[in-house]
Every structure is written in structure tokens, then in C-alpha cells.
Amino acid sequence: MIITKILGLTSTLTKSKKAKIAILVLEIGILAYAIATSNEEQSNNKRLEK
């Protein structure tokens, strides 16, 4: 989540709409990766519990 806060700060400092969109896409990619990793870890933990 630290990365998201840093990217959010940089997006407020930039005035270019293209730069803001690029930063937003990067944030979405990072969050999607984090969610996928979290879901994978949860499914691995459920298998170990059985």
C-alpha cells in the first residue's frame, strides 16, 4: 500500500493528463497483482488445512 500512496502523491503533483492516466494504470496493475497473489496464498492455505 505504500507504493499506492507514493503514486497517488506523484499524480497530484503532475499536471499532464497523460501522466496521471499512466500512473493510474500502474496503480491498478499493482493492486491487481497484489489481489491475485493474496488469493493464491489463501487457496494454498486452505489446501494445507485439509
mmCIF file of the N, C-alpha and C atoms, coordinates in Angstrom:
data_MODEL
# 
_entry.id   MODEL 
# 
loop_
_atom_site.group_PDB 
_atom_site.id 
_atom_site.type_symbol 
_atom_site.label_atom_id 
_atom_site.label_alt_id 
_atom_site.label_comp_id 
_atom_site.label_asym_id 
_atom_site.label_entity_id 
_atom_site.label_seq_id 
_atom_site.pdbx_PDB_ins_code 
_atom_site.Cartn_x 
_atom_site.Cartn_y 
_atom_site.Cartn_z 
_atom_site.occupancy 
_atom_site.B_iso_or_equiv 
_atom_site.pdbx_formal_charge 
_atom_site.auth_seq_id 
_atom_site.auth_comp_id 
_atom_site.auth_asym_id 
_atom_site.auth_atom_id 
_atom_site.pdbx_PDB_model_num 
ATOM 1   N N  . MET A 1 1  ? 0.809  -1.197  0.000   1.00 0.00 ? 1  MET A N  1 
ATOM 2   C CA . MET A 1 1  ? 0.000  0.000   0.000   1.00 0.00 ? 1  MET A CA 1 
ATOM 3   C C  . MET A 1 1  ? 0.855  1.265   0.000   1.00 0.00 ? 1  MET A C  1 
ATOM 4   N N  . ILE A 1 2  ? 2.088  1.133   0.392   1.00 0.00 ? 2  ILE A N  1 
ATOM 5   C CA . ILE A 1 2  ? 2.981  2.298   0.387   1.00 0.00 ? 2  ILE A CA 1 
ATOM 6   C C  . ILE A 1 2  ? 3.182  2.790   -1.044  1.00 0.00 ? 2  ILE A C  1 
ATOM 7   N N  . ILE A 1 3  ? 3.299  1.847   -1.970  1.00 0.00 ? 3  ILE A N  1 
ATOM 8   C CA . ILE A 1 3  ? 3.506  2.220   -3.373  1.00 0.00 ? 3  ILE A CA 1 
ATOM 9   C C  . ILE A 1 3  ? 2.310  3.011   -3.886  1.00 0.00 ? 3  ILE A C  1 
ATOM 10  N N  . THR A 1 4  ? 1.108  2.594   -3.510  1.00 0.00 ? 4  THR A N  1 
ATOM 11  C CA . THR A 1 4  ? -0.095 3.294   -3.957  1.00 0.00 ? 4  THR A CA 1 
ATOM 12  C C  . THR A 1 4  ? -0.117 4.725   -3.433  1.00 0.00 ? 4  THR A C  1 
ATOM 13  N N  . LYS A 1 5  ? 0.293  4.915   -2.179  1.00 0.00 ? 5  LYS A N  1 
ATOM 14  C CA . LYS A 1 5  ? 0.324  6.260   -1.613  1.00 0.00 ? 5  LYS A CA 1 
ATOM 15  C C  . LYS A 1 5  ? 1.353  7.128   -2.323  1.00 0.00 ? 5  LYS A C  1 
ATOM 16  N N  . ILE A 1 6  ? 2.500  6.563   -2.635  1.00 0.00 ? 6  ILE A N  1 
ATOM 17  C CA . ILE A 1 6  ? 3.543  7.323   -3.337  1.00 0.00 ? 6  ILE A CA 1 
ATOM 18  C C  . ILE A 1 6  ? 3.060  7.696   -4.734  1.00 0.00 ? 6  ILE A C  1 
ATOM 19  N N  . LEU A 1 7  ? 2.448  6.740   -5.437  1.00 0.00 ? 7  LEU A N  1 
ATOM 20  C CA . LEU A 1 7  ? 1.948  7.026   -6.776  1.00 0.00 ? 7  LEU A CA 1 
ATOM 21  C C  . LEU A 1 7  ? 0.811  8.043   -6.735  1.00 0.00 ? 7  LEU A C  1 
ATOM 22  N N  . GLY A 1 8  ? -0.008 7.973   -5.691  1.00 0.00 ? 8  GLY A N  1 
ATOM 23  C CA . GLY A 1 8  ? -1.075 8.953   -5.536  1.00 0.00 ? 8  GLY A CA 1 
ATOM 24  C C  . GLY A 1 8  ? -0.525 10.354  -5.336  1.00 0.00 ? 8  GLY A C  1 
ATOM 25  N N  . LEU A 1 9  ? 0.537  10.462  -4.576  1.00 0.00 ? 9  LEU A N  1 
ATOM 26  C CA . LEU A 1 9  ? 1.185  11.763  -4.370  1.00 0.00 ? 9  LEU A CA 1 
ATOM 27  C C  . LEU A 1 9  ? 1.762  12.304  -5.669  1.00 0.00 ? 9  LEU A C  1 
ATOM 28  N N  . THR A 1 10 ? 2.420  11.455  -6.431  1.00 0.00 ? 10 THR A N  1 
ATOM 29  C CA . THR A 1 10 ? 3.015  11.923  -7.685  1.00 0.00 ? 10 THR A CA 1 
ATOM 30  C C  . THR A 1 10 ? 1.954  12.319  -8.693  1.00 0.00 ? 10 THR A C  1 
ATOM 31  N N  . SER A 1 11 ? 0.801  11.648  -8.644  1.00 0.00 ? 11 SER A N  1 
ATOM 32  C CA . SER A 1 11 ? -0.256 12.007  -9.601  1.00 0.00 ? 11 SER A CA 1 
ATOM 33  C C  . SER A 1 11 ? -0.851 13.373  -9.275  1.00 0.00 ? 11 SER A C  1 
ATOM 34  N N  . THR A 1 12 ? -0.858 13.746  -7.998  1.00 0.00 ? 12 THR A N  1 
ATOM 35  C CA . THR A 1 12 ? -1.369 15.076  -7.648  1.00 0.00 ? 12 THR A CA 1 
ATOM 36  C C  . THR A 1 12 ? -0.373 16.162  -8.030  1.00 0.00 ? 12 THR A C  1 
ATOM 37  N N  . LEU A 1 13 ? 0.876  15.799  -8.109  1.00 0.00 ? 13 LEU A N  1 
ATOM 38  C CA . LEU A 1 13 ? 1.894  16.795  -8.431  1.00 0.00 ? 13 LEU A CA 1 
ATOM 39  C C  . LEU A 1 13 ? 2.048  17.022  -9.934  1.00 0.00 ? 13 LEU A C  1 
ATOM 40  N N  . THR A 1 14 ? 1.634  16.052  -10.738 1.00 0.00 ? 14 THR A N  1 
ATOM 41  C CA . THR A 1 14 ? 1.768  16.212  -12.179 1.00 0.00 ? 14 THR A CA 1 
ATOM 42  C C  . THR A 1 14 ? 0.558  16.930  -12.746 1.00 0.00 ? 14 THR A C  1 
ATOM 43  N N  . LYS A 1 15 ? 0.787  17.712  -13.775 1.00 0.00 ? 15 LYS A N  1 
ATOM 44  C CA . LYS A 1 15 ? -0.306 18.463  -14.394 1.00 0.00 ? 15 LYS A CA 1 
ATOM 45  C C  . LYS A 1 15 ? -0.755 17.843  -15.712 1.00 0.00 ? 15 LYS A C  1 
ATOM 46  N N  . SER A 1 16 ? 0.037  16.934  -16.250 1.00 0.00 ? 16 SER A N  1 
ATOM 47  C CA . SER A 1 16 ? -0.283 16.300  -17.521 1.00 0.00 ? 16 SER A CA 1 
ATOM 48  C C  . SER A 1 16 ? -1.335 15.207  -17.315 1.00 0.00 ? 16 SER A C  1 
ATOM 49  N N  . LYS A 1 17 ? -2.393 15.260  -18.119 1.00 0.00 ? 17 LYS A N  1 
ATOM 50  C CA . LYS A 1 17 ? -3.441 14.236  -18.008 1.00 0.00 ? 17 LYS A CA 1 
ATOM 51  C C  . LYS A 1 17 ? -2.914 12.871  -18.421 1.00 0.00 ? 17 LYS A C  1 
ATOM 52  N N  . LYS A 1 18 ? -2.044 12.833  -19.420 1.00 0.00 ? 18 LYS A N  1 
ATOM 53  C CA . LYS A 1 18 ? -1.494 11.553  -19.862 1.00 0.00 ? 18 LYS A CA 1 
ATOM 54  C C  . LYS A 1 18 ? -0.649 10.923  -18.760 1.00 0.00 ? 18 LYS A C  1 
ATOM 55  N N  . ALA A 1 19 ? 0.113  11.740  -18.045 1.00 0.00 ? 19 ALA A N  1 
ATOM 56  C CA . ALA A 1 19 ? 0.936  11.211  -16.950 1.00 0.00 ? 19 ALA A CA 1 
ATOM 57  C C  . ALA A 1 19 ? 0.054  10.679  -15.832 1.00 0.00 ? 19 ALA A C  1 
ATOM 58  N N  . LYS A 1 20 ? -1.024 11.392  -15.516 1.00 0.00 ? 20 LYS A N  1 
ATOM 59  C CA . LYS A 1 20 ? -1.941 10.935  -14.468 1.00 0.00 ? 20 LYS A CA 1 
ATOM 60  C C  . LYS A 1 20 ? -2.582 9.611   -14.844 1.00 0.00 ? 20 LYS A C  1 
ATOM 61  N N  . ILE A 1 21 ? -2.966 9.475   -16.100 1.00 0.00 ? 21 ILE A N  1 
ATOM 62  C CA . ILE A 1 21 ? -3.579 8.221   -16.564 1.00 0.00 ? 21 ILE A CA 1 
ATOM 63  C C  . ILE A 1 21 ? -2.572 7.084   -16.500 1.00 0.00 ? 21 ILE A C  1 
ATOM 64  N N  . ALA A 1 22 ? -1.330 7.359   -16.898 1.00 0.00 ? 22 ALA A N  1 
ATOM 65  C CA . ALA A 1 22 ? -0.295 6.326   -16.851 1.00 0.00 ? 22 ALA A CA 1 
ATOM 66  C C  . ALA A 1 22 ? -0.043 5.884   -15.414 1.00 0.00 ? 22 ALA A C  1 
ATOM 67  N N  . ILE A 1 23 ? -0.011 6.825   -14.492 1.00 0.00 ? 23 ILE A N  1 
ATOM 68  C CA . ILE A 1 23 ? 0.197  6.486   -13.084 1.00 0.00 ? 23 ILE A CA 1 
ATOM 69  C C  . ILE A 1 23 ? -0.985 5.692   -12.555 1.00 0.00 ? 23 ILE A C  1 
ATOM 70  N N  . LEU A 1 24 ? -2.192 6.062   -12.946 1.00 0.00 ? 24 LEU A N  1 
ATOM 71  C CA . LEU A 1 24 ? -3.386 5.345   -12.520 1.00 0.00 ? 24 LEU A CA 1 
ATOM 72  C C  . LEU A 1 24 ? -3.375 3.903   -13.028 1.00 0.00 ? 24 LEU A C  1 
ATOM 73  N N  . VAL A 1 25 ? -2.989 3.709   -14.277 1.00 0.00 ? 25 VAL A N  1 
ATOM 74  C CA . VAL A 1 25 ? -2.907 2.357   -14.839 1.00 0.00 ? 25 VAL A CA 1 
ATOM 75  C C  . VAL A 1 25 ? -1.857 1.537   -14.088 1.00 0.00 ? 25 VAL A C  1 
ATOM 76  N N  . LEU A 1 26 ? -0.752 2.166   -13.742 1.00 0.00 ? 26 LEU A N  1 
ATOM 77  C CA . LEU A 1 26 ? 0.284  1.479   -12.971 1.00 0.00 ? 26 LEU A CA 1 
ATOM 78  C C  . LEU A 1 26 ? -0.244 1.076   -11.597 1.00 0.00 ? 26 LEU A C  1 
ATOM 79  N N  . GLU A 1 27 ? -0.974 1.960   -10.937 1.00 0.00 ? 27 GLU A N  1 
ATOM 80  C CA . GLU A 1 27 ? -1.573 1.641   -9.638  1.00 0.00 ? 27 GLU A CA 1 
ATOM 81  C C  . GLU A 1 27 ? -2.532 0.466   -9.747  1.00 0.00 ? 27 GLU A C  1 
ATOM 82  N N  . ILE A 1 28 ? -3.375 0.469   -10.775 1.00 0.00 ? 28 ILE A N  1 
ATOM 83  C CA . ILE A 1 28 ? -4.337 -0.619  -10.959 1.00 0.00 ? 28 ILE A CA 1 
ATOM 84  C C  . ILE A 1 28 ? -3.601 -1.939  -11.183 1.00 0.00 ? 28 ILE A C  1 
ATOM 85  N N  . GLY A 1 29 ? -2.528 -1.898  -11.953 1.00 0.00 ? 29 GLY A N  1 
ATOM 86  C CA . GLY A 1 29 ? -1.746 -3.110  -12.186 1.00 0.00 ? 29 GLY A CA 1 
ATOM 87  C C  . GLY A 1 29 ? -1.141 -3.661  -10.915 1.00 0.00 ? 29 GLY A C  1 
ATOM 88  N N  . ILE A 1 30 ? -0.611 -2.776  -10.084 1.00 0.00 ? 30 ILE A N  1 
ATOM 89  C CA . ILE A 1 30 ? -0.005 -3.205  -8.817  1.00 0.00 ? 30 ILE A CA 1 
ATOM 90  C C  . ILE A 1 30 ? -1.070 -3.801  -7.894  1.00 0.00 ? 30 ILE A C  1 
ATOM 91  N N  . LEU A 1 31 ? -2.218 -3.150  -7.818  1.00 0.00 ? 31 LEU A N  1 
ATOM 92  C CA . LEU A 1 31 ? -3.292 -3.666  -6.968  1.00 0.00 ? 31 LEU A CA 1 
ATOM 93  C C  . LEU A 1 31 ? -3.820 -5.006  -7.478  1.00 0.00 ? 31 LEU A C  1 
ATOM 94  N N  . ALA A 1 32 ? -3.947 -5.155  -8.786  1.00 0.00 ? 32 ALA A N  1 
ATOM 95  C CA . ALA A 1 32 ? -4.421 -6.425  -9.352  1.00 0.00 ? 32 ALA A CA 1 
ATOM 96  C C  . ALA A 1 32 ? -3.432 -7.547  -9.040  1.00 0.00 ? 32 ALA A C  1 
ATOM 97  N N  . TYR A 1 33 ? -2.145 -7.255  -9.132  1.00 0.00 ? 33 TYR A N  1 
ATOM 98  C CA . TYR A 1 33 ? -1.124 -8.250  -8.810  1.00 0.00 ? 33 TYR A CA 1 
ATOM 99  C C  . TYR A 1 33 ? -1.197 -8.634  -7.331  1.00 0.00 ? 33 TYR A C  1 
ATOM 100 N N  . ALA A 1 34 ? -1.391 -7.638  -6.465  1.00 0.00 ? 34 ALA A N  1 
ATOM 101 C CA . ALA A 1 34 ? -1.473 -7.913  -5.033  1.00 0.00 ? 34 ALA A CA 1 
ATOM 102 C C  . ALA A 1 34 ? -2.691 -8.772  -4.710  1.00 0.00 ? 34 ALA A C  1 
ATOM 103 N N  . ILE A 1 35 ? -3.819 -8.489  -5.346  1.00 0.00 ? 35 ILE A N  1 
ATOM 104 C CA . ILE A 1 35 ? -5.034 -9.279  -5.109  1.00 0.00 ? 35 ILE A CA 1 
ATOM 105 C C  . ILE A 1 35 ? -4.845 -10.703 -5.609  1.00 0.00 ? 35 ILE A C  1 
ATOM 106 N N  . ALA A 1 36 ? -4.245 -10.860 -6.773  1.00 0.00 ? 36 ALA A N  1 
ATOM 107 C CA . ALA A 1 36 ? -4.021 -12.203 -7.312  1.00 0.00 ? 36 ALA A CA 1 
ATOM 108 C C  . ALA A 1 36 ? -3.086 -13.009 -6.406  1.00 0.00 ? 36 ALA A C  1 
ATOM 109 N N  . THR A 1 37 ? -2.054 -12.372 -5.912  1.00 0.00 ? 37 THR A N  1 
ATOM 110 C CA . THR A 1 37 ? -1.112 -13.048 -5.019  1.00 0.00 ? 37 THR A CA 1 
ATOM 111 C C  . THR A 1 37 ? -1.798 -13.430 -3.719  1.00 0.00 ? 37 THR A C  1 
ATOM 112 N N  . SER A 1 38 ? -2.613 -12.542 -3.198  1.00 0.00 ? 38 SER A N  1 
ATOM 113 C CA . SER A 1 38 ? -3.332 -12.808 -1.954  1.00 0.00 ? 38 SER A CA 1 
ATOM 114 C C  . SER A 1 38 ? -4.297 -13.976 -2.129  1.00 0.00 ? 38 SER A C  1 
ATOM 115 N N  . ASN A 1 39 ? -5.031 -13.997 -3.226  1.00 0.00 ? 39 ASN A N  1 
ATOM 116 C CA . ASN A 1 39 ? -5.970 -15.090 -3.482  1.00 0.00 ? 39 ASN A CA 1 
ATOM 117 C C  . ASN A 1 39 ? -5.245 -16.416 -3.630  1.00 0.00 ? 39 ASN A C  1 
ATOM 118 N N  . GLU A 1 40 ? -4.100 -16.391 -4.266  1.00 0.00 ? 40 GLU A N  1 
ATOM 119 C CA . GLU A 1 40 ? -3.322 -17.617 -4.445  1.00 0.00 ? 40 GLU A CA 1 
ATOM 120 C C  . GLU A 1 40 ? -2.833 -18.142 -3.097  1.00 0.00 ? 40 GLU A C  1 
ATOM 121 N N  . GLU A 1 41 ? -2.368 -17.251 -2.239  1.00 0.00 ? 41 GLU A N  1 
ATOM 122 C CA . GLU A 1 41 ? -1.894 -17.657 -0.923  1.00 0.00 ? 41 GLU A CA 1 
ATOM 123 C C  . GLU A 1 41 ? -3.042 -18.218 -0.084  1.00 0.00 ? 41 GLU A C  1 
ATOM 124 N N  . GLN A 1 42 ? -4.224 -17.615 -0.185  1.00 0.00 ? 42 GLN A N  1 
ATOM 125 C CA . GLN A 1 42 ? -5.372 -18.105 0.574   1.00 0.00 ? 42 GLN A CA 1 
ATOM 126 C C  . GLN A 1 42 ? -5.775 -19.496 0.118   1.00 0.00 ? 42 GLN A C  1 
ATOM 127 N N  . SER A 1 43 ? -5.743 -19.745 -1.182  1.00 0.00 ? 43 SER A N  1 
ATOM 128 C CA . SER A 1 43 ? -6.123 -21.071 -1.672  1.00 0.00 ? 43 SER A CA 1 
ATOM 129 C C  . SER A 1 43 ? -5.082 -22.107 -1.263  1.00 0.00 ? 43 SER A C  1 
ATOM 130 N N  . ASN A 1 44 ? -3.827 -21.724 -1.215  1.00 0.00 ? 44 ASN A N  1 
ATOM 131 C CA . ASN A 1 44 ? -2.774 -22.653 -0.752  1.00 0.00 ? 44 ASN A CA 1 
ATOM 132 C C  . ASN A 1 44 ? -2.959 -22.964 0.721   1.00 0.00 ? 44 ASN A C  1 
ATOM 133 N N  . ASN A 1 45 ? -3.331 -21.980 1.527   1.00 0.00 ? 45 ASN A N  1 
ATOM 134 C CA . ASN A 1 45 ? -3.554 -22.212 2.943   1.00 0.00 ? 45 ASN A CA 1 
ATOM 135 C C  . ASN A 1 45 ? -4.748 -23.120 3.190   1.00 0.00 ? 45 ASN A C  1 
ATOM 136 N N  . LYS A 1 46 ? -5.798 -22.992 2.385   1.00 0.00 ? 46 LYS A N  1 
ATOM 137 C CA . LYS A 1 46 ? -6.968 -23.837 2.542   1.00 0.00 ? 46 LYS A CA 1 
ATOM 138 C C  . LYS A 1 46 ? -6.634 -25.278 2.232   1.00 0.00 ? 46 LYS A C  1 
ATOM 139 N N  . ARG A 1 47 ? -5.744 -25.498 1.243   1.00 0.00 ? 47 ARG A N  1 
ATOM 140 C CA . ARG A 1 47 ? -5.351 -26.869 0.907   1.00 0.00 ? 47 ARG A CA 1 
ATOM 141 C C  . ARG A 1 47 ? -4.553 -27.484 2.033   1.00 0.00 ? 47 ARG A C  1 
ATOM 142 N N  . LEU A 1 48 ? -3.720 -26.687 2.701   1.00 0.00 ? 48 LEU A N  1 
ATOM 143 C CA . LEU A 1 48 ? -2.910 -27.215 3.781   1.00 0.00 ? 48 LEU A CA 1 
ATOM 144 C C  . LEU A 1 48 ? -3.748 -27.573 5.018   1.00 0.00 ? 48 LEU A C  1 
ATOM 145 N N  . GLU A 1 49 ? -4.842 -26.831 5.216   1.00 0.00 ? 49 GLU A N  1 
ATOM 146 C CA . GLU A 1 49 ? -5.689 -27.087 6.364   1.00 0.00 ? 49 GLU A CA 1 
ATOM 147 C C  . GLU A 1 49 ? -6.443 -28.406 6.227   1.00 0.00 ? 49 GLU A C  1 
ATOM 148 N N  . LYS A 1 50 ? -6.739 -28.842 5.026   1.00 0.00 ? 50 LYS A N  1 
ATOM 149 C CA . LYS A 1 50 ? -7.499 -30.076 4.825   1.00 0.00 ? 50 LYS A CA 1 
ATOM 150 C C  . LYS A 1 50 ? -6.670 -31.274 5.021   1.00 0.00 ? 50 LYS A C  1 
# 
